[in-house]
Amino acid sequence: MARKDAKRVVITMRSTEGTGSTYTTTKNRQNQRERLELLKYDPKLRRRAIFRETR
């Protein structure tokens, strides 16, 4: 059985539009030290919005 790599962590991404929509994903902290920002679909707005990593 494979061992879970401790370098990958689960992060929560929240919409910058203030709708409260969230996504969860994983990232490798060794390669990406800054906060992640992605353009994802916001179901409450029914369009794409910027989602930023929260801590």
Sequence and secondary structure as in RCSB ss.txt:
>XXXX:A:sequence
MARKDAKRVVITMRSTEGTGSTYTTTKNRQNQRERLELLKYDPKLRRRAIFRETR
>XXXX:A:secstr
     TTEEEEEEEETTSS  EEEEEEETTT  S  EEEEEETTTTEEEEEEEE 
